Each structure stands twice: as C-alpha cells, then as structure tokens.
Amino acid sequence: MSLARLISAPMRPAESPRPAAPPPYPSFRSMPPGAPQAMPVQDLSSGELQDRERNLGLALKRAVLLAGTGAATAYTAVALIDLLRVGGLSAVEMATVALSCLLCAWVAYGFISAVAGFFMAWTARAPLHGGVRPVIFTRTAILVPTYNEDPGRVLAAVQAMYEDLRRAGVAGLYDVFILSDTRERSVAKAEAIGVLRLRLRLGGRAGVYYRRRLRNTDKKAGNIADWVQGWGAAYESMLVLDADSLMSADAVVRMTAAMEADPRLGLLQTSPSLINAETPFARLHQFASWLYGPIFSLGQHWWSGSDGNYWGHNAIIRVRAFAESAGLPHLKGKPPFGGHIQSHDFVEAALLRRAGWSVRMWPALPGSYEETPPTLLDMACRDRRWCQGNLQHARLLRTAGLHWVSRLHLLRGVMSYLAAPMWLLLLICGSVAWPALHASGSDLSRLSDLFGLTMALLLVPKALALALALRDRRLRSGFGGTVRLLASAVFETAVSMLTAPILMMMQATAVFDVLLGRDSGWGLQARDEGDTTPRQAWRAHRAHVVLGVFGALAAAVVDTHLLVWTSPVFAGLALSSVLSIQTARADTGRLFGRLGLLRTPGETTPEWAAVRAAELRRAYAEQAGQRWEIERMMRTEAPVYQIVPIHAQRPVLEPRLLSMAAE
C-alpha cells in the first residue's frame, strides 16, 4: 500500500476480533476490590480540539523552529538546483534534490531543537530536584505491564521501588500492579512464585498486586485499558512503566505532586536515562543517552510546551483524563496498517490533548531509568516492531480535532523510519548522478558546502552537549573525568558513524517489509547480555558486507572523489559483521567499565533504587533451586494457588510453602 493511499484510508473503528480461548493452565490473581472506570472508545473521524490556548512565547519558539528548518531546506534546494541545472535536470537529479531537501529539513529540525535545549541547560540556575521534596495526598497506582519477561528482572525493580517509597515514608499512597500478558507457561509460574515471595518479604499491608490476563487483547494498550476499566476509579493517577523501567522514590513523588498541583495536567512524561548496560553496543547507547539526551529532550520541551508527547512508559497519567479521552479503536483492515493501534502512546497523547488536557515533559527530572537492547541484532528486532507501529501513524494524521503539534509528533514518528530508506535512495541517486555532474565541469565547492552543512547539523549538537559536561565539574566527574569523557565521546562518534549505515539498511528493510504488508507480531525484546556468534552475524549482515565491498569498488571505478565521499557508508557496511560481533561481547563491555570508558553518572553515583534492584537481581539468580522446590510443592501439595486480596487475609497456602517463600 502506498503512503498516499495509507494516509487517505478510512479510520472508522473496526470490531474487535474474537478473543482466543484461554490457555490450559490456571490463572494466578491477587487484586484489590474492583473500582470500575468507564473508558469509551474514541471516534477518530469526528471531534474538536478543546482548550485552544494562546501562548505568544510558545508561538514564537515554534516560529523559530519552523523558520530555521525552512531556511536550511531552502538553502539546500537552491544550492543543489544551481549545481545540477547545467544541461537540465534529469529525473534522477530531481529526485536527488527532493530527497536532499526532505532529509535536510529532518536533520535541521533536530539541530534547532537541540541548540534550544543547549541554551536552556547552559542558562539554568534552578536545582535539578526543584528544592525540598513536596508533600503529596492522592493515591497513585504504579502499573508494570509484562509479557514473557524475566520475572527476576521485573520483580527486582518493583521491590526496589517499593522499598524506596517506604524509605521516603509515602508507600501507603502507592499500589503496584504487575499486569501480566505472559503466554509462556513456565514464565507464568515463575511470576506467580516471584510475586508470592515478594509480598511475603515486603510484609505488612504492602500494596503489591498481580493480575494475569487470559486473553492479551490489544497487547500493552489493552492491558492498561483493562486495568483502568476494572480498578482505575480508585486512583487519581497511574504511573506507567515498562518491564525494564526503574524510578527513584524522589522522582515518583515529584511527579505525583506535579499532577496534584495542576488540575488540567493529563500526562507528564520524563526523559529516562539508560542503565545496566553490559555489552559495548549497549554501553555506547547508554553513554550517548546521558551525554546527548538531555539537550534533545530539553529542546523538545522548549517548543512543545503543553502539547507534548508520550513514549509509553516512565510517565504519570491522570486516570480520569485517560479513561475519558484515550480509548483506542481498531482500524479497518488487517495488520500491519489495520487492527489495533500498535504504537499507542503517541495517539493517546494526541487524544488527551484533543480533549483539552495538558501533555507535558519533565526533561530535567533525575531518577527515571530504562534499559537498552544489548546487541545490534537485538536493536534491529526492536526497531522492526517500532517501525510497523510508527508507519501506522501515517493513517492517523487525519484524525479529527488534533492539535497541529500532535500531528507533528505523529509525523515525526513516521519520518523517524522513512528517513532510512530516503538516505538509501539518496545515496543511489547521488551515485547515478555523479558521473554527469563531474563531467559537466560544475563548481563542486557548492557540494562541499552542502556536505559541511550536513555534518555541522549532525555533529554540532554533540559538541554542545560535550561542552555542557566539561563545564560542570560534578557532571564531568560522573563521566570519569575530562580525559575519559573526551576519549569516550570520540570513540562513540567514530563507532556511531560506522554503525549508522548498518542501521540505515536494517531500518530500510523493515520499512519495505511493512509496506509489503508483513506483520511483525509481538515478539519478546531481548534485555540480557548475549554474544552474537559469527554464524548469526554473517547470516544477518552478509548482504551488507557484499554491498559495502562491491559498492566501494564501483565508486572507485566511477571516480576516486565519489569513493572518498561515500567511504564512511561503505566502510561501515563492509565491517558490519565484525562490528556486530565485537560490540556484542559482554567481557569487552566490562573491560570498558573497568577502564572508565563510556562511563556515565548513573554508574559513578547510582540511585539507591538502582543499587538495590541490582542486588535483588543477583539474589534472584542465586535462588533458582528454592523457586523450583516451591513450584514442585505448588504442583503436588497446593494445586490451587489462588491468592486472595492482601487486606482480606493471609495467602491460603500450606505453612511449609509459606516459610520457604519468605526465605
């Protein structure tokens, strides 16, 4: 299906598919009394924007963003047309101009946003934590959706967060809900045992609950909606996490206080930092998130204001607002473009804003964390799933009543994956047009200027972020000191330049896959370290290696200047298999950690919750034997392991099993 047909396709809700039969094993539940909250399905074909606020300062910021993007794009268009018009513009040359303009607009937009974020950070005078911790009054639910995840990882984070809330004296205002969509029988059993042990360890009236759905309708969005409709009315807000999320008590309390202070605030999104990276690939992304991420998130906050976005996790949401305005319909047709809305978060934010609720970011709030895929191949698997969801947003751009900034967020989601095939097509078109351009005797200095502009737009934000870190002695120390920080930044930039063409090819393949109508399904995201074998690397990258080698040879035959221009791309592709193997080695990643390279403030001065979660994760790995024995006893001595609500009575299980679970 073409993008034009996709965007113009009708958006009428479709009937939900008949749910699958329940799996042939018992359901384990532990939930408080129900508190139903109506959540009507929204009509995407009709509706009006509520609360059209007028903010002159915000309008000027957006004008600067759009004007700067337009100026860079116009310069690129004029320079390229002037360069290529000798002898008339061919179809390939016109395609080169069009692709260059679109990609320049994409890069310039990110550049201006990052520069704005840099100036916000440079001139900031207020402390990051915002002073004294506020007092809170409302009840909040912490939702942890999980799907076939390692229970030890999930429950370690839950226990660490709950203990941190107890240390802060506010645990009584928070209930944790582990919302399982797990399909694997062995994982479901491990979740049941883990929750039992966790609740007995926390003791007292700990508000930790567990619910496993028999039918995982609509995936994560359906999981959250199911909780809202069953228990949402008992809570003012819900803090939505991912299975790899972690937040400090201080961050949780401050977000809750922000919701209490602004009755029109519907959603508050943090900017999570990456932690727990082991492999070189993960450490590179973790380092980049700590060093470069803040100026980009501050920049987005600068121009988005109350028309912000939602990334699906590490965000607090007002339950009533979400229930009233964010019920998602099914789209007509089959996946990948029809069915349930896969990347639901952007759409939910847009619908909240349509209903008049503010959607904001808090980019400077510390204590919000997530993890990253450990290898290049794992990143490609995650990108394939995200690609399908983001391209589906093209169909939602015409949703009635959306704020134009909400449409911009949706368009950015689409463009974040369309950019990869566009770069690939530009490389092909440029290579085809090069011989005629070189033979025409045109002044190629304009081409050098354009290349310099592109490099500046890509690299200057990194330099600005590095300047911020070098300016702050405490932050510089968090990265391992000046020398290690500079060495790590150079290394990250070099490896990123080599891996960028590999990711470009993988994302382009994913886009073409989706456009051909192939559904990605709902696979499990890899989170644990695991080396990439030579065989795996060769199977995944052999086409990239061949393209890199033969592309470089072809460029050398055409013209040595063309080879120089394209050498970073072809070098990365030719080395893709080696890079994939070497960046997946956990032992190399640990060596970098011991040397202080790619170090982050999250490692140098970790939050209490992060340290505690790591301890609990190690303990979980050491207790496999005890869990196996509890499972055996559940199977032979206590075949029905239904646990009743905590406040009603103690779990109804055999005493010896309880004593083992509490160990």
C-alpha positions in Angstrom: 0.0 0.0 0.0 1.4 3.4 -0.9 1.8 6.1 1.7 -0.7 8.3 -0.1 -3.4 5.6 0.0 -2.4 4.8 3.6 -3.0 8.4 4.7 -6.3 8.7 2.9 -7.6 5.3 4.1 -10.8 5.5 6.2 -10.3 5.4 10.0 -13.6 4.0 11.1 -13.3 1.7 14.1 -13.5 -2.0 13.4 -15.0 -4.6 15.6 -12.5 -6.2 18.0 -11.5 -9.8 16.9 -13.0 -12.7 18.8 -10.6 -13.4 21.7 -8.6 -16.6 21.7 -9.5 -19.5 24.0 -7.8 -19.3 27.5 -4.6 -21.3 27.9 -4.9 -24.7 29.6 -3.3 -23.7 32.9 -4.6 -21.9 36.0 -4.7 -18.1 36.3 -3.0 -16.6 39.2 -4.6 -13.4 40.6 -4.1 -11.1 43.5 -6.1 -7.9 43.1 -8.0 -5.5 45.4 -11.7 -5.0 45.1 -12.8 -3.6 41.8 -13.3 0.1 41.1 -14.7 0.3 37.6 -13.9 3.3 35.4 -15.7 3.7 32.1 -13.4 4.1 29.1 -15.3 4.7 25.9 -13.7 4.0 22.5 -12.9 7.3 20.8 -14.1 8.3 17.3 -11.1 9.3 15.2 -13.3 10.6 12.3 -15.0 13.3 14.3 -14.2 15.5 17.3 -13.0 19.0 18.0 -9.9 20.4 19.8 -10.8 21.7 23.3 -8.9 24.4 25.2 -7.2 26.2 22.3 -4.8 28.1 24.5 -2.9 31.2 23.2 0.7 31.5 24.2 2.7 34.1 22.4 6.0 33.0 23.8 5.4 29.4 22.7 4.2 30.5 19.3 7.5 32.5 18.8 9.5 29.4 19.8 7.7 27.3 17.2 8.1 30.0 14.6 11.9 30.0 15.2 11.9 26.2 14.9 10.0 26.2 11.6 11.8 29.2 10.1 15.2 27.8 10.9 14.2 24.4 9.4 12.8 26.1 6.3 15.9 28.3 5.8 18.2 25.3 5.9 16.0 23.4 3.5 15.7 26.4 1.1 19.5 26.8 1.1 19.9 23.1 0.2 17.4 23.3 -2.6 18.9 26.5 -4.2 22.4 25.1 -3.9 21.6 21.8 -5.4 19.5 23.2 -8.3 22.2 25.7 -9.1 24.7 22.8 -9.1 22.7 20.3 -11.2 20.9 22.6 -13.6 23.7 22.6 -16.2 22.3 20.7 -19.1 18.9 20.5 -17.5 17.6 18.5 -14.5 17.1 14.8 -15.2 14.6 12.7 -13.3 17.3 11.2 -11.1 18.7 14.7 -10.4 15.2 16.0 -9.4 14.8 13.0 -7.1 18.2 13.9 -5.6 17.0 17.4 -4.9 13.7 16.3 -3.4 15.3 13.7 -1.1 18.1 16.1 0.0 15.5 18.8 0.9 13.4 16.4 2.9 16.3 14.9 4.8 17.9 18.4 5.4 14.6 19.5 6.9 14.6 16.4 9.2 18.2 17.0 10.3 17.8 20.8 10.7 14.7 20.4 12.8 16.6 18.1 15.3 19.6 20.6 15.2 17.5 23.6 16.1 15.7 21.7 18.9 19.0 20.6 20.3 20.5 24.1 20.2 17.5 25.4 22.1 17.9 22.6 24.7 21.6 23.6 25.0 20.8 27.2 25.8 18.2 26.1 28.3 20.7 23.9 30.1 23.5 26.5 29.9 21.4 29.2 31.4 19.7 27.0 34.0 20.0 28.3 37.6 17.4 26.2 39.5 18.5 22.9 41.1 17.5 19.8 39.1 15.5 18.4 42.0 13.4 21.5 42.4 14.3 22.1 46.1 12.6 20.5 49.1 10.6 17.3 48.4 6.8 18.2 48.2 4.0 16.8 50.3 1.5 14.6 48.4 -2.0 13.5 49.3 -3.6 11.5 46.4 -3.4 7.8 45.7 -1.4 6.6 42.7 -1.2 3.2 41.0 2.2 2.1 39.6 1.5 -0.1 36.6 4.1 -2.6 35.4 2.9 -4.4 32.2 5.0 -7.5 31.4 4.9 -10.0 28.6 7.1 -13.2 28.8 9.8 -11.1 30.6 12.3 -12.5 33.1 10.4 -12.3 36.4 13.5 -11.7 38.4 14.3 -8.5 36.5 10.8 -7.2 36.8 10.2 -8.1 40.5 13.7 -6.8 41.5 12.8 -3.4 40.2 9.3 -3.5 41.8 10.8 -4.4 45.2 13.5 -1.8 45.0 11.0 0.9 44.1 8.6 -0.1 46.8 11.3 -0.2 49.4 12.5 3.2 48.3 8.9 4.6 48.7 8.9 3.2 52.2 12.2 4.9 53.0 10.6 8.1 51.8 7.6 7.5 54.1 5.0 7.5 51.3 4.5 3.8 50.4 0.9 3.9 51.8 -0.1 6.2 48.9 1.1 3.9 46.2 -0.1 0.5 45.0 1.9 -1.5 42.5 0.1 -3.6 39.9 2.1 -6.2 37.9 -0.1 -6.7 34.8 1.0 -9.8 33.1 0.2 -10.7 29.5 2.6 -13.7 29.7 1.8 -16.6 27.4 4.7 -18.9 28.3 3.6 -21.4 31.0 7.0 -21.6 32.7 7.3 -17.8 32.9 3.8 -17.5 34.2 4.6 -20.0 37.0 7.8 -18.1 37.8 5.8 -14.8 38.0 3.3 -16.4 40.5 6.1 -17.7 42.7 8.0 -14.5 42.5 5.0 -12.4 43.5 4.3 -14.7 46.4 7.8 -14.4 47.7 7.9 -10.6 47.1 4.7 -10.0 49.0 5.8 -12.1 52.0 9.2 -10.3 52.0 7.6 -6.9 52.0 5.2 -8.0 54.7 2.5 -5.9 56.4 0.0 -4.3 54.1 2.2 -3.9 51.2 0.2 -2.8 48.2 1.6 -5.1 45.5 -0.9 -6.9 43.3 -0.7 -9.2 40.4 -3.1 -10.0 37.5 -2.5 -12.2 34.5 -4.9 -11.8 31.6 -6.2 -15.0 30.0 -6.6 -13.1 26.7 -4.0 -10.5 25.8 -6.3 -8.4 23.5 -4.7 -5.3 22.1 -1.3 -6.1 23.7 0.0 -3.4 26.1 -2.6 -0.8 25.3 -5.3 -3.4 26.0 -3.5 -4.4 29.2 -3.6 -0.9 30.6 -7.1 -0.3 29.4 -8.3 -3.5 31.1 -6.8 -2.2 34.4 -8.4 1.2 34.0 -11.8 -0.3 33.4 -11.5 -2.7 36.4 -9.7 -0.7 39.1 -9.0 2.8 37.8 -11.6 4.7 39.7 -9.8 4.1 43.0 -6.8 6.2 41.9 -6.2 9.8 40.9 -3.1 8.9 38.8 -1.3 6.0 37.3 2.5 5.8 36.8 3.0 3.6 33.7 6.3 1.7 33.5 7.8 -0.9 31.2 9.2 -4.2 32.2 12.8 -2.7 32.2 11.8 0.6 33.9 13.0 1.8 37.2 12.3 5.1 39.1 13.5 6.5 42.3 11.1 7.4 45.1 12.1 11.1 44.8 11.1 11.1 41.1 7.8 9.3 41.7 6.8 11.7 44.5 7.7 14.8 42.5 5.7 13.6 39.5 2.7 12.9 41.8 3.0 16.4 43.3 3.1 17.9 39.8 -0.2 16.2 38.9 -1.8 17.4 42.2 -0.6 21.0 41.6 -2.1 21.3 38.0 -5.7 20.0 37.7 -5.5 20.4 33.9 -2.4 18.2 33.6 -3.3 15.0 31.9 0.1 13.4 31.3 3.7 14.1 32.5 6.5 12.4 30.6 10.0 12.0 32.0 13.1 11.6 29.9 14.5 8.2 31.0 18.3 7.6 31.1 19.8 4.2 30.2 21.3 2.0 32.9 22.6 -1.6 33.4 24.4 -1.8 30.0 27.0 -4.6 29.8 27.9 -5.0 26.1 29.9 -2.4 24.2 26.9 -1.7 22.0 24.6 -1.1 25.0 27.3 1.0 26.7 27.6 3.2 23.6 23.9 3.9 23.7 23.9 4.4 27.4 26.8 6.9 27.2 25.0 8.8 24.4 21.7 8.9 26.3 23.4 10.5 29.4 25.6 12.9 27.4 23.5 14.0 24.4 20.0 13.1 25.5 19.3 16.0 27.9 19.7 18.7 25.3 17.4 17.0 22.9 14.7 16.4 25.5 15.1 19.9 26.8 14.7 21.2 23.3 11.6 19.2 22.7 10.1 20.6 25.9 11.1 24.1 24.8 8.9 24.1 21.8 6.2 21.6 22.6 5.0 23.1 26.0 1.6 21.7 26.9 1.3 19.9 23.6 3.9 17.3 24.4 4.2 13.6 23.6 4.1 10.3 25.4 6.6 7.5 25.0 4.6 4.7 26.6 6.5 4.4 29.9 8.1 6.3 32.8 5.2 8.7 32.7 2.4 9.6 35.1 -1.2 10.0 33.8 -4.4 11.3 35.3 -6.7 8.2 35.3 -10.0 10.0 34.7 -8.5 12.0 31.8 -7.1 8.9 30.2 -10.3 7.0 30.6 -12.5 9.8 29.2 -10.4 10.6 26.1 -7.9 7.9 25.2 -9.9 4.7 24.5 -8.4 3.4 21.2 -10.5 1.9 18.4 -9.4 -0.8 16.0 -8.6 0.4 12.5 -10.3 -1.1 9.4 -8.2 -3.7 7.6 -5.6 -6.2 8.6 -2.1 -5.7 10.1 0.3 -4.1 9.6 -1.8 -1.0 8.9 -5.1 -2.2 10.3 -6.2 -3.8 13.5 -5.2 -2.5 16.9 -3.1 0.7 17.1 0.4 -0.8 17.8 2.3 2.4 18.8 -0.5 3.5 21.0 1.4 6.1 23.1 1.7 8.9 20.5 -2.0 8.5 19.7 -3.1 8.5 23.4 -1.2 11.7 24.0 -2.8 13.3 20.9 -6.3 12.3 22.1 -5.6 13.6 25.6 -4.6 17.0 24.1 -7.6 17.0 21.8 -9.8 16.7 24.9 -8.2 19.8 26.4 -5.7 18.1 28.8 -2.1 19.3 29.0 0.6 16.9 28.0 4.0 17.9 29.2 7.6 16.7 29.6 9.8 17.0 32.6 13.2 16.5 31.0 15.4 17.7 33.9 13.9 15.3 36.4 16.5 12.7 37.6 15.7 9.2 38.8 13.9 7.9 35.7 15.6 4.9 34.0 15.2 2.2 31.4 17.4 -0.3 29.6 18.6 -0.8 26.0 18.9 -3.8 23.7 22.4 -5.4 24.3 23.3 -6.0 20.6 22.9 -4.6 17.2 20.8 -7.5 16.1 18.5 -7.1 19.2 18.2 -3.4 18.3 17.1 -4.3 14.8 14.4 -6.7 16.1 13.0 -3.9 18.4 13.2 -1.4 15.5 11.2 -3.8 13.3 8.3 -3.7 15.8 8.5 0.0 16.4 8.8 0.6 12.6 5.4 -1.0 12.0 3.7 1.0 14.8 5.2 4.3 13.7 4.3 3.8 10.0 0.8 3.1 11.1 0.6 6.7 12.3 0.6 7.9 8.7 -3.0 6.7 8.7 -3.8 8.6 11.8 -2.6 12.0 10.6 -6.1 12.9 9.5 -7.7 12.2 12.9 -10.3 14.9 13.5 -9.6 17.6 16.0 -6.0 17.0 16.8 -3.7 19.9 17.7 -1.2 20.6 14.8 1.7 19.9 17.2 0.2 16.5 17.9 0.1 15.8 14.2 3.7 16.9 14.1 4.6 14.3 16.7 2.8 11.7 14.7 4.6 12.8 11.5 8.0 12.7 13.3 7.2 9.1 14.3 6.6 8.2 10.7 9.7 10.2 9.5 12.0 8.5 12.0 11.7 5.3 10.0 11.1 6.7 6.5 14.4 8.6 6.8 16.4 5.4 6.5 15.1 4.4 3.0 15.3 8.0 2.0 19.0 8.1 2.9 19.5 4.9 0.9 17.7 6.3 -2.1 19.7 9.5 -1.9 22.9 7.5 -1.9 21.8 5.6 -5.0 20.5 8.7 -6.9 23.6 10.7 -6.0 25.9 7.9 -7.2 24.0 7.7 -10.5 24.0 11.5 -11.0 27.7 11.8 -10.1 29.4 11.0 -13.4 27.3 13.6 -15.3 27.9 16.2 -12.6 31.6 15.6 -12.6 31.8 15.7 -16.4 29.8 18.9 -16.7 32.6 21.0 -15.1 30.2 22.3 -12.4 31.7 24.1 -9.4 31.8 21.2 -6.8 32.7 23.6 -4.0 28.9 24.0 -3.5 28.7 20.3 -2.9 31.4 20.6 -0.3 29.4 23.4 1.4 26.3 21.2 1.5 28.3 18.3 2.9 29.8 20.6 5.6 26.3 21.9 6.4 25.0 18.4 6.9 28.0 17.4 9.1 27.5 20.5 11.2 23.8 19.8 11.7 24.7 16.3 12.8 27.8 16.9 14.9 27.4 20.4 16.5 24.7 19.1 19.0 27.1 16.5 20.2 29.8 19.2 20.6 27.4 21.4 22.6 26.4 18.6 24.9 30.1 17.8 25.5 30.7 21.5 26.3 28.0 21.3 28.9 29.5 18.3 30.5 33.0 19.8 30.5 31.7 23.0 32.1 30.2 21.2 35.1 32.9 19.7 37.4 30.5 17.3 39.1 29.0 16.1 35.8 32.4 15.8 34.3 33.5 13.6 37.2 30.4 11.4 36.6 31.7 10.6 33.2 35.1 9.6 34.6 36.9 12.9 34.3 38.0 15.1 31.4 40.3 12.7 29.6 38.0 9.7 29.8 35.0 11.8 28.8 36.8 13.2 25.7 38.1 9.7 24.8 34.6 8.2 25.2 33.0 10.9 23.1 35.5 10.4 20.3 35.0 6.6 20.4 31.2 6.9 20.5 31.2 9.3 17.5 33.5 7.0 15.5 31.5 3.8 16.2 28.2 5.6 15.6 29.4 6.7 12.1 30.3 3.1 11.3 27.1 1.6 12.6 24.8 4.3 11.2 24.8 2.8 7.6 24.1 -0.7 9.1 21.1 0.6 11.0 20.0 2.5 7.9 20.0 -0.7 5.9 18.1 -2.6 8.6 15.5 0.1 9.1 15.1 0.5 5.3 14.5 -3.3 5.1 11.9 -3.0 7.9 10.1 -0.2 6.1 9.9 -2.1 2.9 8.8 -5.2 4.8 5.9 -3.2 6.4 4.9 -1.7 3.1 4.7 -5.2 1.6 2.1 -6.0 4.3 4.1 -8.2 6.6 3.1 -8.1 10.2 5.8 -8.1 12.9 3.7 -9.8 15.5 4.6 -9.2 19.2 8.0 -10.6 19.9 9.9 -10.6 23.2 12.5 -7.9 23.5 16.0 -9.1 24.4 17.4 -7.4 27.5 20.1 -9.8 28.9 23.6 -9.9 27.6 24.4 -12.5 24.9 27.3 -12.7 22.5 26.5 -12.6 18.8 28.1 -15.7 17.2 29.9 -15.4 13.8 27.2 -17.5 12.2 24.5 -15.2 13.4 26.4 -12.1 12.4 27.1 -13.5 8.9 23.5 -14.5 8.3 22.3 -11.1 9.4 24.9 -9.0 7.7 26.1 -10.9 4.6 24.1 -8.7 2.3 25.5 -5.6 4.0 29.1 -6.8 3.6 28.6 -7.6 -0.1 27.0 -4.2 -0.7 29.8 -2.5 1.2 32.6 -4.2 -0.7 31.1 -4.0 -4.2 29.8 -0.5 -3.6 33.3 0.7 -2.7 34.8 -1.0 -5.8 32.1 0.5 -8.1 32.6 4.0 -6.6 36.4 3.7 -7.1 35.8 2.7 -10.8 33.5 5.7 -11.4 35.6 8.3 -9.6 38.0 8.4 -6.7 36.3 11.5 -5.4 33.0 9.6 -5.2 34.8 6.9 -3.2 36.0 9.5 -0.7 32.5 10.9 -0.3 30.9 7.5 0.2 33.7 5.8 2.1 32.1 6.1 5.6 29.0 4.3 4.3 30.7 1.5 2.5 33.3 1.0 5.3 30.5 0.6 7.9 28.7 -1.9 5.7 31.8 -3.9 4.8 32.7 -4.2 8.5 29.1 -4.8 9.7 29.6 -8.5 10.6 32.8 -7.7 12.6 31.2 -4.7 14.3 28.1 -6.8 15.2 30.2 -9.5 16.9 32.7 -7.2 18.7 30.0 -4.8 20.1 28.1 -7.8 21.5 30.9 -9.1 23.7 29.9 -8.6 27.4 33.5 -9.2 28.5 34.7 -6.3 26.3 31.9 -4.1 27.8 33.0 -4.9 31.3 36.6 -4.1 30.4 35.5 -0.7 29.2 33.8 -0.2 32.6 36.9 -1.1 34.5 38.9 1.3 32.4 36.4 4.1 33.0 35.5 4.4 29.3 31.9 5.1 28.2 31.2 5.7 31.9 28.1 7.6 33.0 26.9 9.4 36.1 24.4 6.6 36.6 27.3 4.3 37.2 29.5 6.7 39.2 26.8 7.8 41.6 23.9 5.4 41.2 20.5 6.0 42.8 19.7 3.9 45.9 16.9 2.1 44.0 19.2 1.2 41.1 21.8 -0.3 43.5 19.1 -2.2 45.4 17.5 -3.5 42.2 20.9 -4.9 41.0 21.4 -6.6 44.4 17.9 -8.2 44.2 18.5 -9.3 40.6 21.7 -11.1 41.6 19.9 -12.7 44.6 17.1 -13.9 42.3 19.6 -15.7 40.0 21.1 -17.4 43.1 17.7 -18.7 44.3 16.7 -20.9 41.3 16.7 -24.0 43.5 14.3 -22.6 46.0 11.9 -21.5 43.3 12.0 -24.9 41.7 11.1 -26.5 45.1 8.2 -24.1 45.7 6.9 -24.9 42.2 7.1 -28.6 43.0 5.2 -28.1 46.2 2.6 -26.0 44.5 2.1 -28.7 42.0 1.8 -31.6 44.5 0.7 -30.1 47.8 -1.2 -26.9 46.9 -2.6 -27.5 43.4 -4.8 -24.4 43.6 -2.6 -21.3 44.1 -5.2 -18.6 44.0 -4.1 -15.7 46.3 -6.8 -13.5 47.8 -6.5 -9.7 48.3 -3.9 -8.8 50.8 -6.1 -6.8 53.1 -8.6 -9.7 53.4 -6.4 -12.4 54.9 -3.1 -14.2 54.6 -2.5 -16.2 51.4 -4.2 -19.6 51.7 -1.2 -21.9 51.2 0.4 -24.8 53.1 2.6 -23.4 56.0 5.8 -25.0 54.9 5.4 -23.4 51.5 4.9 -20.0 53.1 8.1 -20.4 55.2 10.1 -21.3 52.1 8.7 -18.4 50.0 9.6 -15.9 52.7 13.3 -17.0 52.7 
